[in-house]
Amino acid sequence: MLDCPECAGPVAIDDEDELDVGDVLECEECGALLKVTGVNPTEIKLEEEDDEDDEDFFDEDDEDEDDADDEEDDDEEEADEDWK
């Protein structure tokens, strides 16, 4: 039996031998999603921790793409003005 890193409640696992790294479990007490990060011994961490890191990464990429789109729009406007 493992303890939930969020609420310290017990996390019941039916068959630890069937767990794989990346599997997601749910704490019955607090409902937190827990990702299996290791087997033998079984290790878990909050699933949200990974999601937050991914969101930061994607947000930065999205901003870069938006900046590139803005630059293309500016170039098109300048070309239109030059043509007139």
SULNORUR-V15223 format. One record per backbone hydrogen bond with DSSP energy under -1.0 kcal/mol. NH is the residue of the N-H (numbers start at 1). CO is the residue of the C=O. If there is no record, write none. Layout:
nh,co
NH,CO
NH,CO
//
This chain:
nh,co
2,11
4,9
8,4
11,2
18,15
19,16
22,36
23,20
25,34
27,32
31,27
34,25
35,45
36,23
37,43
38,43
43,38
45,35
47,33
51,47
52,48
53,49
54,50
55,51
56,52
57,53
58,54
59,55
60,56
61,57
62,58
63,59
64,60
65,61
66,62
67,63
68,64
69,65
70,66
71,67
72,68
73,69
74,70
75,71
76,72
77,73
78,74
79,75
80,76
81,77
82,78
83,79
84,80
//
